[in-house]
Amino acid sequence: MDDKKAILQLLLPKAVLRAMTPEADSAVPGGMIKSGLVSIQSFPFRVGRESRGLLVDGKFVRFERPRFGDHEPDNDLYLIDAGELLNISREHFRIESTAEGYLLVDRDSACGTTVNGVRIGGGDAGGSAPLKDGDTIGIGTESTPYLFTFVSDLTNW
């Protein structure tokens, strides 16, 4: 029985980001989202923009970054920002688990992050805010389409 508990502890997410808009859903690489949900397996969980792409018919098309080798990635989740004006910085924010709960830390992003509409960071200034189950995270400007709900209480979900 202890083996089953250990397996579940290893495989079950610690928290989840739920995409709240079609743009947020399509920004997440296909292999990292299921039914609009992004699994957070460990903390800190770092989020940023995918910056690699190709020029196709005169338009810059971003694509998913392959993860392989011993190189430690800058992010756990690379979002694809398809807007003309970029909302998502390459190293945008991270979610930490602390003794007091969860903390969202803006990683000196250009456009900032919001938690329930309250601006955190922006202008490369950084900042942090407590993060609770059900909070809405906005990535970028106040009019960003990249909105996610933070889900940490998975037992009552």
PEBEL-V851369 format. One record per residue. N is the residue number from 1. SS is DSSP state (H for helix, E for strand, - for the rest). NEAR is the number of other ideal C-beta (glycine too) atoms within 8 Angstrom. D_FIRST is the distance of its C-alpha to the first C-alpha in Angstrom with 2 decimals. Layout:
n;ss;near;d_first
N;SS;NEAR;D_FIRST
N;SS;NEAR;D_FIRST
This chain:
n;ss;near;d_first
1;-;4;0.00
2;H;5;3.80
3;H;6;5.36
4;H;7;5.30
5;H;8;6.59
6;H;8;8.82
7;H;8;10.06
8;H;8;10.94
9;H;7;12.60
10;H;6;14.49
11;H;5;15.72
12;-;7;16.48
13;-;8;19.97
14;-;9;20.93
15;E;12;23.98
16;E;12;26.26
17;E;13;30.00
18;E;10;31.43
19;E;14;34.79
20;-;8;37.40
21;-;9;40.33
22;H;6;41.02
23;H;9;42.23
24;H;13;39.00
25;H;10;37.03
26;H;8;39.36
27;H;12;39.35
28;E;13;35.72
29;-;9;35.41
30;H;6;34.02
31;H;5;30.94
32;H;8;29.79
33;-;12;30.19
34;E;5;28.67
35;-;4;30.26
36;-;7;31.97
37;E;10;28.88
38;E;12;28.41
39;E;8;24.96
40;E;13;25.03
41;-;5;22.30
42;-;6;23.77
43;-;8;26.70
44;-;8;29.58
45;E;11;29.95
46;E;12;33.48
47;E;12;35.56
48;E;15;38.97
49;E;12;41.41
50;-;14;41.52
51;-;6;44.93
52;-;6;45.32
53;E;9;47.20
54;E;6;50.10
55;E;7;53.56
56;E;6;53.79
57;-;3;57.07
58;-;4;57.99
59;E;6;54.79
60;E;6;52.01
61;E;8;48.76
62;E;10;45.59
63;-;9;42.68
64;-;9;39.07
65;-;8;38.73
66;-;4;36.86
67;-;4;34.23
68;-;3;34.15
69;-;3;34.91
70;-;3;34.41
71;-;4;36.40
72;-;4;34.60
73;-;8;35.39
74;-;7;37.15
75;-;10;34.95
76;-;8;31.49
77;E;12;33.16
78;E;11;36.66
79;E;14;38.42
80;-;13;41.46
81;-;13;44.32
82;-;7;46.65
83;-;7;49.24
84;-;2;52.76
85;-;4;52.35
86;-;10;49.12
87;-;12;46.87
88;-;14;43.99
89;-;12;44.52
90;-;8;43.01
91;-;10;40.97
92;-;14;40.80
93;E;15;38.05
94;E;10;34.66
95;E;16;31.98
96;E;9;30.64
97;E;9;27.90
98;E;7;29.48
99;-;2;28.85
100;-;5;31.02
101;E;8;29.35
102;E;13;30.34
103;E;13;33.68
104;E;16;35.61
105;E;12;37.99
106;E;16;40.88
107;-;13;41.48
108;-;9;45.29
109;-;16;45.45
110;-;8;48.88
111;-;11;48.30
112;-;15;45.71
113;E;16;42.67
114;E;13;42.48
115;E;14;39.87
116;-;6;40.86
117;-;6;44.35
118;E;7;44.86
119;E;8;46.02
120;E;14;44.20
121;-;14;45.98
122;-;12;48.34
123;-;6;51.38
124;-;7;49.29
125;-;9;48.82
126;-;10;45.05
127;E;9;43.53
128;E;8;40.31
129;E;9;39.04
130;E;9;36.00
131;E;13;33.73
132;-;9;31.92
133;-;7;29.83
134;-;6;32.35
135;-;10;34.99
136;E;12;37.14
137;E;15;37.76
138;E;12;41.07
139;E;14;41.61
140;-;12;45.33
141;-;7;48.47
142;-;6;48.70
143;-;4;49.26
144;-;12;46.31
145;-;10;44.62
146;-;15;41.37
147;E;13;39.40
148;E;13;35.64
149;E;11;33.57
150;E;17;30.95
151;E;12;27.74
152;-;11;25.39
153;-;7;23.90
154;H;10;21.47
155;H;4;19.73
156;H;4;23.03
157;-;5;24.18
